[in-house]
Amino acid sequence: MGKMDITYRTDRQITASEFIGLLNKTSLGARRPVSDLECIEAMLEHADLMVTAWRDDQLVGVARSLTDFHYCCYLSDLAVAESEQQLGIGKALIDHTQASLASGCRMILLAAPQAESYYPHIGFDQHRSAWTRVKPAT
C-alpha cells in the first residue's frame, strides 16, 4: 500500500463518527473534543473547506479549514491516521487545500508539538507570535 492508492476528495461529506474515528487514530485526538458529539458536528458543519483522503472506502486523512478563500485560510485540523503517515498524505492534503484557494491566499495553522519540525520541511514559515483566547464557560 502506498500513496498511489489514496483518493483525495473535496466533494464528500464525512460523518462525525468518521471524523472521530480518524482523530482517535492520530495524536490530534487527544487535543480535540472527541467525546463532545455536538461540538464535532458543528466543527464539520461550519468548515468552509474540507479535503479528505481515502484508501478505498476508509477515511485516512482530513484537512479541515476555515477560510474566505482569498485573504486567509486557517487550517484547523490536519489529521492522518498513524498507520498511513510517512506516505506524503499530509502534504497532499495541504496541497489540495491550497489548490482551492486564490493566488496569494495565506494558509495559517497552529502546529501540534509533535509536528513542529514537519511544517518548515514542506514550505511553511514560522511566525513568531500567535495568540489565543478561549471564551469562558457561562
C-alpha positions in Angstrom: 0.0 0.0 0.0 1.4 3.4 -1.0 0.3 6.9 -1.7 -0.9 5.9 -5.2 -3.8 4.1 -3.6 -5.1 7.3 -2.0 -8.0 9.3 -3.4 -8.4 13.0 -2.4 -11.9 14.5 -2.2 -13.5 17.9 -1.6 -17.0 16.9 -2.5 -17.6 14.1 0.0 -19.1 15.0 3.4 -17.9 12.9 6.3 -19.9 12.0 9.4 -19.0 12.9 12.9 -18.3 9.3 13.7 -15.9 9.0 10.7 -14.1 12.2 11.9 -13.9 11.0 15.5 -12.6 7.6 14.3 -9.9 9.2 12.3 -8.9 11.7 15.1 -8.6 8.7 17.5 -6.1 7.2 15.1 -3.8 10.3 15.4 -2.1 12.3 18.1 -4.7 15.0 17.4 -7.4 13.0 19.0 -6.1 13.9 22.5 -6.5 17.7 21.7 -9.9 17.6 20.1 -13.3 17.2 21.8 -13.9 13.7 20.5 -16.4 13.0 23.3 -18.5 16.1 22.5 -20.6 15.0 19.6 -22.4 18.3 19.3 -19.1 20.2 19.0 -17.7 17.7 16.5 -20.8 18.0 14.3 -20.6 21.8 14.5 -16.9 21.7 13.5 -17.8 19.7 10.4 -20.9 21.8 9.6 -19.1 25.1 9.7 -15.9 24.2 8.0 -15.5 26.2 4.7 -13.2 23.7 3.1 -12.7 20.0 3.8 -10.2 17.8 1.9 -10.4 14.2 2.7 -8.1 11.3 1.9 -9.5 7.8 1.3 -7.9 4.4 0.9 -10.8 2.6 -0.8 -13.8 3.4 1.5 -11.6 4.1 4.6 -11.1 7.7 5.7 -7.3 8.0 6.3 -6.8 11.8 6.3 -8.6 15.1 6.7 -7.6 18.8 6.2 -10.4 20.9 7.8 -10.2 24.7 7.2 -12.0 27.9 7.9 -11.4 30.4 5.1 -12.6 33.3 3.0 -10.7 31.7 0.1 -8.9 34.9 -0.9 -7.0 36.5 2.0 -6.5 33.8 4.6 -7.2 30.1 5.3 -6.9 28.7 8.8 -6.0 25.0 8.6 -7.6 24.0 11.8 -7.2 20.2 11.6 -4.7 18.2 9.7 -5.1 14.5 10.6 -3.6 11.5 9.0 -4.0 8.0 10.5 -0.8 7.0 12.2 -0.7 3.8 10.1 -0.7 6.0 6.9 1.9 8.5 8.0 5.2 9.0 6.1 3.4 8.5 2.7 3.0 12.1 1.8 -0.7 12.2 2.6 -0.4 15.2 4.9 1.5 17.2 2.3 -1.0 16.2 -0.4 -3.9 17.3 1.8 -2.3 20.7 2.3 -1.6 20.9 -1.5 -5.2 20.1 -2.3 -6.3 22.7 0.2 -4.1 25.4 -1.3 -5.3 24.5 -4.8 -8.8 25.5 -3.7 -7.6 29.0 -2.6 -7.0 32.1 -4.7 -3.4 33.1 -5.5 -1.8 34.9 -2.6 -4.1 33.5 0.0 -2.2 32.8 3.2 -2.5 29.5 5.0 -2.3 29.7 8.7 -2.0 26.9 11.2 -1.0 26.1 14.8 1.3 23.1 14.9 0.9 20.2 17.4 4.1 19.8 19.4 4.9 16.6 17.6 4.6 18.3 14.2 6.6 21.5 14.7 9.5 20.2 12.7 7.3 18.9 9.9 5.9 22.2 8.6 9.1 24.0 7.7 10.1 20.9 5.7 7.0 21.3 3.5 7.3 25.1 2.9 5.7 26.8 5.9 7.4 29.8 7.5 7.2 30.0 11.3 5.5 33.1 12.7 7.0 34.4 15.9 3.7 35.3 17.6 0.3 33.7 17.8 -2.3 34.5 20.4 -5.4 32.5 21.6 -8.3 33.3 23.8 -11.0 30.9 25.0 -14.5 32.1 25.8 -15.1 31.2 29.5 -18.0 28.8 30.3 -21.1 30.7 31.4 
